[in-house]
């Protein structure tokens, strides 16, 4: 997991927690509002039933005083109106509670409708009985009031005890007591529901926060472990590379930021290693050049003296009996041949060591290849072919030095074809992407793959009597011309050397170019 992905996940988790908390707050607010509404209605129902009971009790006390010859009939009528109003208010509140669909939230619709009808019947029956009872009491109290007003107090009190008071105690009080008990149970039930809801909300909040905290801890732990591993690995690699261990393997740190930093560090180490190898190669080439120049100069004078001595012996022995012996003639010829070979080696050493300067001119490749082929000493079984097409762009070259390139490549190709095989060396050229591409191909024995990487190094040769300087000199001349040289080979199938030269002169241009 990348650092960017880890931070994005942490942000997503935090945002999800905020959204869930907002949603939970919304749901909680709705549920708490419902519970609050239930509690308010339950408390109001209890209050109205208690008020009804108090007003009915006051009515009965006033009625008892009237039956004893005291009291106030106007107060009695006023209290009767209060009781009737309380009954109507209790009935309206009961119907409102039953019809309020919000108070039945969470119950199935059919079940809620059935419960509502049952509750409505119970409330209506209870209110009907209290209303009938109070109507009976009020009717009887009219008669009691007339009897008390006529002065018959004893009969009025007896009538009050026999009818209104008995109807109140038997028909009104049990129902109002039952209604108050139900209202108190409703208030207690609302309080319990509110407590349970509060506990559930608290538990849900704790669970949500604990889950979010656990996820954040896991994500942050993974991110910190990744960062610690990445920093540790990069620090160790930087320390090893700074200490010169350019071959230290930088571990694969994944596809995140540390992985990209590790890849960049790996690339830097490879570049430093290549630069170091290039510097060592340049230093070795410089040392080889100095050695070649020194050896060439030191051997040239003694070798010249030996050549002069051999020439003198050959002249002195000519026409003599000793000189006519076949063995003597054979040894003299061998001495001359080997001295020429030594001279060639010395020339190669000096040629490799000397500083080259180019004298450029427009050189058509076709005639230059013909000139090089005329110099090459190819075996009898090898045919040399110039397949350079006419009309190619004319590059700007140092004619003598580039002819040496062609001679070296063609000579090596001809010598690479074993005897007994019909050999062929072809030289072709073409124009491609602003370059002139020249190829020298043969159908010889090919080069082993382990030798291809070292083929252009000085003093490396696969031939028994080779100096290993020919291809090194060739590569150096090509580089001086701003070109490149490459080799492709397959053992047993032949080898192709490809030289790419910049197109530096237009066709037909013959003016010399400065070095």
N, C-alpha and C positions, 0 to 999 in steps of 0.2 A: 504494500500500500504506500503510495507516494505521500509526501508531506502535504501537498495541495489537496489530495483526496481526503487525508485525515482531517485537515482543517475544515474542509467542506462538510464531512460527516458530522464533526462536532457542531458546526453551525446548524446543520439540518436537525440534529437531535435537540439543540437548544430551542430552535424555532418550533419543533414539534411539541416540546414541553410547554412552551408559551401558548401554542394553539390549543393543546389539550386542557391546559389550565383555564384558558378563556372559555372553552366549551363547557368544562366542568362547572365554572362559575355561572355560566348562563343556565345550565340545567339545574344547578343548586339553587340559583335565585328563583327559578320557576317553582321548584319543589318547596322551598322555604316560604314563598309567597302563598302557595296552596295551603301549607300547614298553618301559616299565620291566619289565613282566611278561615280555616276550620276552627282554629282556637278562638278567633274573635266571635264567630257565630255561636260556638258552643257557650262561650262566656255570656254573650248577649242573651241566649236562650235561658241560661240559668238565672240571669238577672231579671228577665221579664217574668219568669215563673215565680221567683221570690217576691217580686213586686206584686204579682197577682195574688199570691198567698197573703202578703201583708195587707193589701187593700181589702181582700175578702175577710180577713180577721178583723180589721177595723170596722168593716160593715156589720159584722155579727156583734161586735161589742156595742156599737151604736144602736143596733136593733134590740139587744138585751136591755139597754138603758131605757129605750122607748117602751118596751113591754113592762117595765117597772114604774112607768109614769114619768120618766125624765127624758133626756135626749132631745135631739133636734131632727125633725122630719126632713128639713132642707139638707142638712148634713148627710142624712141617710140617703136621700136621692142622689146627692153629689157622689157619695162613695159608691152607690150602685152604678152610676155612669162610669166611674173609674174602673170598677171591676169589669164592666162590659167592654170598655176600651182595652183593658189589659188582655181580656180573652181574644179580642180581634187582633191585637198585636202579636200575641203568642201564636195564633193560627197563621197569620201572614208570615211570621219568621219561620215557622215550621215548614210551610209550603216553599218558601224561598230556599231553605237548606236542602230540601228534597229535590227541587227542580234545578238547582245549581249544578250543571254538569262538571264544572271544574273540581267540585268537591269529591267527585267519584273518579278522578283521574287514575288510570292504571287498571280499573275494573273493566271486564268485557261489557260491551254495550247492552247485550240481552240481560246479563246478570245485574247490571246497574239499574236497568229499567225495571226489572222484577223487584229488586230491593227497594227502589223508589216507590213503587205501587204499594208494597207491604207497609212501608213506613208511613205513607200517606194515609192508608186505611187506619193504622194504629193511632196516628195523631188525630185524625178526624173523629174516631170513636171516642177517644179520651176527651177531646174538646167538646164533642156533642154532649157527653154525659155531664161535664162540668157546667156547660151552658144550660142544659135542661135542669140540672140541680139548682143552679143559681136563679133560673127563671121561676122555679117552684118556690124557692125561698123568697124571692121578691114579691110573688103573688100572695103568699101567705103573710108576708110582712105588711101588706096593705090592710088585710083584715085585722092583724094585731094592732096596727096603728089606729084604726077606727075604734076598736074596743078600748084601747088605752085613752083615746081622746074622749070617749063617752064616760070615762070615770071608772070603768070596770077593769081595774088594774090586775086583780087576781086572775080573772078569766084570760086577760091578755097575756099575762106571764105564762099561764098554763098552756095557752095556745102556742106561744113562742117555743116553749120547751118541747111540746108534742110534735110540732111540724117543722118550722124553719131550722131550729137548732139540730133536730134529728136529721133533717135532709142535708144540712151542712156537714155534720159529722159522718154521715154514712154515704152521701152521694158526691160531696165536693172534696173534702179533706183527703180521702184515700187517693183520688186521682191527682190532686195537686202535689201530694207527697211523692207519688210515683213519678210524676213529671219532673219534680226537682231532683229526685234521685237519678233519673235518666240524664238530666242535664249535667249533674255533677260527674256522672260516669263519662259523659261526652267530653267534659273539660279535662278529666284525668287522662282519657284516651288520647286527646289531642296533645297533651303535654308529653305522654309517653312516646307518641309518634315523632314529635319534634326532637325529643332526646335521642331516639334511635336514628333518625335522619342525620342529626348532627354528628353522632358517632360514626355512621357510615361515611359521611362526607370527610370526616377527619381521617378515617382509615384509608379511604381512596386517595386523599391528598398525600398521606404519608407513603402509600405504595407507589404513587406516581413519581414523587420526588426521589424515593429510593431507587426505583428502576432507572430514572434519568441519570441519577448520580452514578449508579453502577455502570451504565453504558458509557457515560463520559469518562469514568475512571479507566474502563477497558480501552477506549479509543485513545485517551491521553497516554496510557501506559504503553500501548503499541507504538504510538507516535514517538514517545520519548525513547523507547528501546531502539526503534529504527534510527533515530537521530544519534543516539549514543554509539550504536554499532557503526554507523556511517562515519561519524567524527573519529572514532577510534581507528577504524581501518584506514581512512584517508591520512590521519596523522602518522600512523606507522609507515604507510607507503611513502609519504613525503620525507620522513626521516631516513628511510632506507635509500631512497633515490638521492637525497642530499648527501648521503654517505658514499655515493658512488655505485651502489648496487642497482644498476640500470636493468638488470635481468629479473628483478623482483616481480613476481606475478601479482598484479593488482586484482583483488577478489571482485567477483561480480556482485554488486550491491543492489541489483534489481533494476526496475525501469523507472524509478522515481528520481528525484533531484540528486541524491547521493550516487545513484547509478550513473547518471550523466556526468557528475563530477569525477567519478572513478574512471569512466571511459576517457574523459579528457586527460586525466592524470596518466592513464595507460598510454594514450597517444603521445603525450609529452615525453614519457620515458622511452617509447620507441623512437621518437624523433631524436632525442638526445643520444640514444644508442647508435642510431644511424649516423648522426653527426660525428660521434666519437669514432665509429668505424671508418667513416670517410676521412676524418683527420688522420687516423693511423695509416690508412691506405695512402693518403697523400704524402705523409712523412716517409712511408716505406718506398713509394715511388721516387721521392726525392733522393733517398739514400741509394736506391738502386741506380738512379741516374748518375749520381756522383761516382759510385763504384764503377759503372760502365765506362764513364769518361776516363776515370783514372786507369782502369785496366786496359782500355783501348789505346790510350796514349803510351802506356808503359810497354805494351806488347808490340806496337807498330814498328818501332826501331829494331828490336831484336829479330822480329819476323822478316823485316826488310833485309837484314844482314844474311839470314838463312836463305832467303830467296836469291840474293846475289851469289851466295856460295854455290847453291844448286845450279844456277845458270852457268857459273864458271866451270863447274865440274862437267856439265853437259857439253859445253863448248870444247873443253880440253880432251874429253874422251871421244869426241866425234871423229870418226875416221881411223880410230886405233883398234887394235885387236881386242883390248879390254872393253871398249865401248860397243864392239859388235856382239858381245855376249848377250843373249836374250834376257838373262836375269838382271844384268846391269841396266839395260834399257827399260825393263819393267819397273825396277826400283826408282829410276830417275823419273819416269812418268808418274809413279805413285807419289813421289815427293812433290812434284809440281801440282798434282791434283789436290793433295791435302793442304799444301801451302795456299792454294787459291781458296779452299774451304775456310782455312783460318783467316784469311784476309776478308772473306765475306762475313765471318762472325764479328771480326773487329769493326768492319763497316757498320754492321747492325748495332753494335754497342754504341758506337759514336753517333749513329743516326738517332738512336733512342735518347741519348743523353743531350744532344744539341738542342738549342733553342730555335724554334721554327718561326719563320715569318712568311706570310702569304703574299704572293704576287698574283693578284686575281686578274682574270680576264674572262670574257665570254667564251665558254668551251662547250661546243656541241658534244653530246655524249657518244653518238655513233662513231665518229672518227677516233675519239679518245679510246673507246673500247677496242677498235681495230688495232690501234697502236699498241695497247697493252697485250692483246692476244699474240701479236707478232713477236713479243719479247718472251712470252711464256714458253718453257720447254716442257711440253706435254708428252706423256708416254704415247706409244704408237696406238694403243687400244682406246684412247680417249679422244673424242671429237669436241672441239671448241666452237660454239655458235654465238654470233652476235645477233641478237633479236631485238635490238633497240629500234623502235619505229621512228621514221622521219617525222619532222614537224613538232617535235617536243619542245617545250620551253627550254631556252639555253641558260643553264645556271652560270653563276660567276664563280670560277674555281681557279686554284693554283694548278696549272696544267701538269707540271712535273710531279708535284706531290700527290695529286689525285690519281695520276697514272700509276704511281707506286701502290696506292690503295687497290686499284683494279688488278695490278700484277700480283700482289700478295693474295688477294681473294681467289683469283683464277688459278694461280699456281697451287694453292692449298687444296682447292676443289679437285684439280686434276690428280694430285698426289693421293687424294683420299679414296680414289676408285681402285679397288684391288685388280691385280692382273687376272686375266681369264674372263673378265666381264666387259661387255661393250659399253664403254663409258661415254658420258655426255655431260658437258658443262655448258650451260646456257646463261647468257647475260641479257636481261630484259629491263625495260624502264617504262614508266607511265607517269602522268601528271595527276595529282590528287590533292584537293583542298589547299592549293597554294604551295604545294611541295612537288619536288621531283623524286619519285621513288624508284631506286635502282636495285635489282635483285640478281644475285649470283647463285644459281642452283646446280646441284650435281646429283647423280644417282649412285653415290658411293656408299661406303660402309656406315656412314652416320656417326654421331657423337653420343656417348652415353650421357644420360640425364645428370649424373653427378658431376660431370665435367663442364656442363653448359654454363653454370654460374661463374666459373673461373676461366672461361675461354679467352677473355680479353685481358687477363692479368699478365704482367710481365714475368718472364722466365717460366711460364707454364706451357708445357707442350706434351702432346700425346705421341709425337714422332720420336724415333730412336735418336736421330741426329739433329733434332730441332733445337734452336736456341730459346724458343718461347717468346721472342720479341716481335715477330712479324705482325700478329694480330693486335698487340699492344700499340705498335707504331701506327697501324691502320686506324684503330679506334681514336688515337690522339689526333691524327690528321682530319678525320671526319668531324670530331668535336671542334677543331680549329675553324672549320668551314661553317660552324653553326648547325651541324646536322646530328643525326643519331644513327647508331648501327645496332642491329639486333640479329639474333640467330635462332633458327628453328631447325630441329633435327629429330629424326627417328632412326634408331639403330637398324641398319640393314636396308633402309629406304632412301637415304640421302640427306643432304643438308642444304639449307637456304639461308644466305646472309642478305639482309635487307638494309639498305642505306637510304635514309631520308634527308634530302637537301632542300634548303629554302630556295624558292624561285626568285633569285636575286637579279636576273637579267632577262630582258625580253628577247624573243626570237630575232636573230639577225644582228643583235648588239655585239660589237666586237671590241669596244673600248676597254682598256685595262682598268682594273679597280685597285685602289690603294690597299696596302696591307692592313 
